Amino acid sequence: MKRTHDVALIRGDGIGPEISEATQRVLEAAGASIRWHDTPAGADGLERTGYELPVATVKTIRQLGVALKAPLTAGRCTGGVVVEDNGASRRHPSVNNGIRRELGLFVNVRPVRGWKALSGDYAAMDIVIMREITEDIYSGIERRVDDDTAEAIKRVTRPACERLTRYSCEYARRHGRRAISAIHKANVLHMTDGLFLETVRRVTGDFEGLEFSETAVDAACYMLVKKPRSFDVMVMPNQYGDILSDLAAALVGSLGLAPGANIGDNAAVFEAAHGAAPDIAGQGIANPIGLVLSGAMLLDHLGEGEAASRVRVAVDAALADMRLRTPDLGGSARTSDLLDALCGAAQSV
């Protein structure tokens, strides 16, 4: 008997509801059996509960261990995050940050690959960006000193760097990848990025057969553009990972193609790398592929490799047809046109 998986669903803000519905349909067409659990967050959570990240949402994801999350509007979490049944709340720099912290998620996995029919000189790109997501400058530890000065703390700890690196090395082995590259700015940030680099170098040494290299973040940007095959698995602090993953996605065609996952010891939240794009919400032109490919990563996580493969084959087929390209890909197709093609291809594989 086919197993039914229980998965939390955050429908998101902006284009989120459109692309989350599309993703649900594609995963179903690929043969996955999923029971979706509605878990409000962002604007939906604020409207329904008064909190952008309700305690019930955190509890549901923690209990189920897995979620699909459409993009949420970036910005300060004005409505708070409930962390106690008694109504006590804790604020985070953003709702996305709050989800990661409350669930103990520590690595953001962002695979970026080229597409033969779309990516031109970058069709052969095939990298995985491993972004540490618990600390660095994105911790949101900052203060206003006076009217003319503000400060932020860049926090880096050895345990967080070790955890990130071990996960990245184990991922590389599971997926048949050859090399780990540490991305840093230790030549300037001697203590923080220096500690990061030292730790990645040491831990990678425990994994025989994996090549190790290190590249300053500015040089890494240059090499991604000029010689992307220099990289395989790229390991980096929080802020660099956010920036470089967007750069890599642009090189292969669009941020709308970029999937991602936030992984912790007891939970995993799968999400597209892009934002909520409120300027095009409701117009029927959003590209759902980034979240659809995140859904394929979710299926892999659930042990549904065959269904995940069908999703990816469907995306390949759709991108090969210029008539199905949404505006972010230079075309004029509507979300519904692309969705129908994805579902049809997923069913016929």
C-alpha positions as CSV (number, residue, x, y, z in Angstrom):
1,M,0.0,0.0,0.0
2,K,1.3,3.5,-0.9
3,R,2.3,5.5,2.1
4,T,0.7,8.8,2.8
5,H,3.0,11.5,4.2
6,D,1.9,14.2,6.6
7,V,3.4,17.6,5.7
8,A,2.9,21.1,7.1
9,L,2.1,23.7,4.5
10,I,2.8,27.4,4.8
11,R,1.0,29.1,1.9
12,G,3.0,32.3,2.1
13,D,2.5,35.9,1.2
14,G,2.4,37.6,-2.2
15,I,2.6,35.0,-4.9
16,G,3.0,32.3,-2.2
17,P,-0.6,30.9,-2.4
18,E,-0.4,30.7,-6.2
19,I,2.8,28.8,-6.3
20,S,2.1,26.6,-3.3
21,E,-1.1,25.4,-4.9
22,A,0.8,24.7,-8.1
23,T,3.4,22.7,-6.2
24,Q,0.8,20.6,-4.5
25,R,-0.8,19.8,-7.8
26,V,2.6,18.8,-9.4
27,L,3.6,16.6,-6.5
28,E,0.2,14.9,-6.7
29,A,0.6,14.4,-10.5
30,A,4.0,12.8,-9.9
31,G,2.3,10.2,-7.7
32,A,3.1,11.4,-4.2
33,S,0.5,10.9,-1.5
34,I,0.6,13.8,0.9
35,R,-1.8,14.9,3.6
36,W,-1.3,18.6,3.9
37,H,-1.6,20.4,7.2
38,D,-2.5,24.1,7.0
39,T,0.0,26.1,9.1
40,P,-0.5,29.8,8.9
41,A,2.4,32.3,9.0
42,G,3.2,35.7,7.8
43,A,0.3,37.9,6.9
44,D,-2.1,34.9,7.1
45,G,-0.9,34.1,10.6
46,L,-1.1,37.7,11.7
47,E,-4.7,38.0,10.4
48,R,-5.9,34.7,11.9
49,T,-4.1,34.8,15.3
50,G,-2.5,38.2,15.8
51,Y,1.0,36.6,15.4
52,E,3.1,36.2,12.2
53,L,4.4,32.9,13.6
54,P,1.8,31.4,15.8
55,V,2.8,28.8,18.4
56,A,0.5,26.3,16.8
57,T,2.4,26.6,13.5
58,V,5.8,25.9,15.2
59,K,4.3,23.0,17.1
60,T,2.7,21.5,14.0
61,I,6.0,21.6,12.0
62,R,7.9,20.3,15.0
63,Q,5.5,17.4,15.4
64,L,5.4,16.5,11.7
65,G,9.1,17.1,11.2
66,V,8.7,18.4,7.6
67,A,7.1,21.4,5.9
68,L,6.7,23.1,2.5
69,K,6.9,26.8,2.9
70,A,6.0,29.4,0.2
71,P,7.8,32.7,0.4
72,L,6.9,35.2,3.2
73,T,7.3,38.9,2.9
74,A,10.7,40.0,4.2
75,G,11.0,42.6,7.0
76,R,10.8,42.9,10.7
77,C,8.5,40.5,12.5
78,T,6.1,43.2,13.8
79,G,3.5,40.7,15.2
80,G,5.9,38.7,17.3
81,V,6.5,35.0,17.5
82,V,4.5,33.0,20.1
83,V,6.8,30.5,21.9
84,E,4.7,29.7,25.0
85,D,1.2,28.5,25.4
86,N,0.7,31.3,28.0
87,G,1.0,33.9,25.2
88,A,4.6,35.0,25.9
89,S,6.3,36.0,22.7
90,R,9.8,36.5,21.3
91,R,10.6,38.7,18.4
92,H,13.0,37.7,15.6
93,P,14.5,39.8,12.8
94,S,12.0,38.2,10.3
95,V,9.4,35.5,10.2
96,N,11.8,33.4,8.1
97,N,14.5,33.8,10.7
98,G,12.0,32.9,13.5
99,I,11.0,29.7,11.7
100,R,14.6,28.6,11.5
101,R,15.4,29.5,15.1
102,E,12.4,28.0,16.7
103,L,12.8,24.7,14.8
104,G,16.6,24.5,15.3
105,L,17.3,24.5,11.5
106,F,21.0,25.1,10.9
107,V,21.8,24.7,7.2
108,N,20.1,26.2,4.1
109,V,20.8,23.8,1.2
110,R,20.5,25.6,-2.2
111,P,21.3,23.5,-5.3
112,V,21.8,25.4,-8.5
113,R,21.9,23.7,-11.9
114,G,21.9,24.8,-15.4
115,W,19.3,24.0,-18.0
116,K,20.3,22.9,-21.5
117,A,17.5,24.7,-23.2
118,L,17.7,27.9,-21.1
119,S,21.0,28.6,-19.4
120,G,23.4,29.2,-22.3
121,D,27.0,29.2,-21.2
122,Y,25.9,28.1,-17.7
123,A,24.0,25.0,-18.8
124,A,26.7,22.8,-17.2
125,M,26.5,24.6,-13.8
126,D,25.9,22.1,-11.0
127,I,26.7,23.4,-7.6
128,V,25.2,23.1,-4.1
129,I,25.5,26.1,-1.8
130,M,25.5,25.2,1.9
131,R,24.6,28.3,4.0
132,E,24.9,28.4,7.8
133,I,21.7,30.0,9.1
134,T,22.0,30.3,12.9
135,E,24.5,33.1,13.2
136,D,26.8,35.5,11.3
137,I,25.7,39.0,10.7
138,Y,22.1,37.8,10.0
139,S,21.7,37.0,13.7
140,G,20.1,40.5,14.0
141,I,22.2,41.5,16.9
142,E,22.5,45.2,16.3
143,R,22.1,48.5,18.0
144,R,21.8,52.2,17.3
145,V,24.7,53.9,19.1
146,D,23.6,57.5,18.3
147,D,21.8,59.4,15.6
148,D,24.8,58.9,13.2
149,T,26.0,55.4,14.1
150,A,24.7,51.9,14.2
151,E,26.5,48.6,14.9
152,A,25.8,44.9,14.1
153,I,27.6,41.9,15.6
154,K,29.0,39.2,13.4
155,R,28.8,36.1,15.6
156,V,30.7,32.9,14.5
157,T,31.0,29.8,16.8
158,R,33.1,26.7,16.3
159,P,30.2,24.3,17.0
160,A,28.0,25.9,14.4
161,C,30.8,25.8,11.8
162,E,31.5,22.1,12.6
163,R,27.8,21.1,12.3
164,L,27.5,22.9,9.0
165,T,30.7,21.3,7.6
166,R,29.9,17.8,8.7
167,Y,26.4,18.0,7.2
168,S,27.9,19.3,3.9
169,C,30.6,16.6,3.8
170,E,28.0,13.9,4.5
171,Y,25.7,15.4,1.8
172,A,28.6,15.4,-0.7
173,R,29.3,11.7,0.0
174,R,25.6,10.7,-0.3
175,H,25.2,12.5,-3.6
176,G,28.5,11.4,-5.2
177,R,30.0,14.9,-5.1
178,R,33.8,15.4,-5.1
179,A,34.8,18.6,-3.5
180,I,34.1,21.1,-0.6
181,S,34.9,24.8,-1.1
182,A,35.0,27.1,1.9
183,I,33.9,30.6,1.0
184,H,35.2,33.3,3.4
185,K,36.8,36.7,3.9
186,A,39.4,35.6,6.4
187,N,42.0,37.9,5.0
188,V,40.0,40.8,6.4
189,L,37.8,39.3,9.1
190,H,40.7,37.4,10.8
191,M,38.8,36.3,13.9
192,T,35.3,35.5,12.6
193,D,35.8,34.2,9.1
194,G,39.2,33.0,10.3
195,L,37.5,30.7,12.8
196,F,35.0,29.6,10.1
197,L,37.8,28.7,7.6
198,E,39.9,27.0,10.2
199,T,37.0,24.8,11.2
200,V,35.8,23.9,7.7
201,R,39.4,23.0,6.8
202,R,39.8,20.7,9.8
203,V,36.5,18.9,9.6
204,T,36.7,18.3,5.9
205,G,40.0,16.6,6.6
206,D,38.1,13.9,8.4
207,F,36.3,12.9,5.2
208,E,38.8,10.9,3.0
209,G,38.3,11.3,-0.7
210,L,36.8,14.8,-0.6
211,E,38.9,17.6,-2.1
212,F,39.1,20.8,-0.2
213,S,39.6,24.3,-1.4
214,E,39.2,27.8,0.0
215,T,38.2,31.0,-1.9
216,A,37.6,34.6,-0.7
217,V,34.0,35.6,-1.3
218,D,34.8,38.3,-3.8
219,A,36.9,35.9,-5.8
220,A,34.2,33.3,-5.6
221,C,31.7,35.7,-7.2
222,Y,34.2,36.2,-10.0
223,M,34.8,32.5,-10.5
224,L,31.1,31.7,-10.5
225,V,30.7,34.0,-13.4
226,K,33.9,33.1,-15.3
227,K,34.5,29.5,-14.4
228,P,31.5,28.0,-12.5
229,R,32.8,24.4,-12.8
230,S,35.5,25.3,-10.3
231,F,32.9,24.6,-7.6
232,D,30.9,21.6,-6.4
233,V,29.7,22.0,-2.8
234,M,30.2,25.5,-1.5
235,V,30.2,26.0,2.3
236,M,29.8,29.5,3.7
237,P,28.5,31.8,6.4
238,N,25.0,33.1,6.4
239,Q,25.2,36.4,4.6
240,Y,27.6,35.1,1.8
241,G,25.3,32.2,1.2
242,D,22.3,34.5,0.7
243,I,24.1,36.6,-1.8
244,L,25.9,34.0,-3.8
245,S,22.9,31.7,-4.2
246,D,21.0,34.6,-5.9
247,L,24.0,35.3,-8.2
248,A,24.2,31.6,-9.2
249,A,20.4,31.5,-9.8
250,A,20.6,34.5,-12.1
251,L,23.4,32.9,-14.1
252,V,21.3,29.9,-15.0
253,G,18.2,31.9,-15.9
254,S,16.1,33.2,-13.0
255,L,15.7,33.2,-9.2
256,G,12.4,31.7,-10.0
257,L,14.2,28.4,-10.8
258,A,16.0,28.2,-7.4
259,P,14.9,25.6,-4.8
260,G,16.1,25.3,-1.2
261,A,15.7,23.5,2.1
262,N,16.4,24.4,5.7
263,I,17.6,21.3,7.6
264,G,17.9,20.7,11.3
265,D,18.3,17.6,13.5
266,N,14.5,17.1,14.0
267,A,12.8,19.1,11.2
268,A,13.2,20.2,7.6
269,V,11.5,23.1,5.9
270,F,11.6,23.2,2.1
271,E,11.3,26.6,0.3
272,A,12.1,28.4,-2.9
273,A,15.1,30.7,-2.7
274,H,13.2,33.7,-4.0
275,G,10.9,36.2,-2.2
276,A,7.1,36.8,-2.1
277,A,7.1,39.2,-5.2
278,P,4.0,41.1,-4.0
279,D,4.2,43.3,-7.1
280,I,3.0,40.5,-9.3
281,A,0.7,38.6,-6.9
282,G,-2.7,37.7,-8.3
283,Q,-1.7,38.4,-11.9
284,G,-1.3,34.7,-12.8
285,I,2.3,35.2,-14.1
286,A,4.3,33.8,-11.2
287,N,6.9,31.1,-11.9
288,P,6.3,28.2,-9.6
289,I,9.3,26.1,-10.6
290,G,11.5,27.1,-7.7
291,L,9.0,25.9,-5.2
292,V,8.1,22.8,-7.4
293,L,11.8,21.8,-7.3
294,S,11.8,22.4,-3.5
295,G,8.9,20.0,-3.5
296,A,11.1,17.5,-5.3
297,M,13.7,17.9,-2.6
298,L,11.0,17.3,0.0
299,L,10.0,14.1,-1.8
300,D,13.6,12.9,-1.7
301,H,13.6,13.7,2.0
302,L,10.5,11.5,2.4
303,G,12.0,8.6,0.6
304,E,9.9,9.2,-2.5
305,G,12.8,9.3,-5.0
306,E,10.8,8.1,-8.0
307,A,8.2,10.8,-7.6
308,A,11.0,13.4,-7.1
309,S,12.6,12.2,-10.4
310,R,9.3,12.6,-12.2
311,V,9.0,16.2,-11.0
312,R,12.5,17.0,-12.2
313,V,11.9,15.4,-15.6
314,A,8.7,17.4,-15.9
315,V,10.5,20.6,-15.2
316,D,13.2,19.8,-17.8
317,A,10.5,19.2,-20.4
318,A,8.6,22.4,-19.6
319,L,11.8,24.6,-19.8
320,A,12.6,23.1,-23.2
321,D,9.4,24.6,-24.5
322,M,9.7,28.4,-25.1
323,R,6.0,28.8,-25.1
324,L,5.9,27.8,-21.4
325,R,8.3,30.4,-20.1
326,T,6.9,32.9,-17.7
327,P,7.9,36.6,-17.8
328,D,10.9,36.1,-15.4
329,L,12.3,33.7,-18.1
330,G,11.7,36.2,-20.9
331,G,8.4,34.7,-22.1
332,S,4.7,35.5,-21.7
333,A,3.3,32.2,-20.4
334,R,0.8,32.2,-17.6
335,T,1.2,30.2,-14.4
336,S,-1.7,28.1,-15.4
337,D,-0.1,27.2,-18.8
338,L,3.1,26.1,-17.1
339,L,1.3,24.2,-14.4
340,D,-0.8,22.2,-16.8
341,A,2.3,21.2,-18.7
342,L,4.2,20.3,-15.6
343,C,1.3,18.1,-14.3
344,G,0.9,16.4,-17.7
345,A,4.6,15.7,-18.0
346,A,4.8,14.4,-14.4
347,Q,1.9,12.0,-15.0
348,S,3.3,10.7,-18.3
349,V,6.9,9.9,-17.1
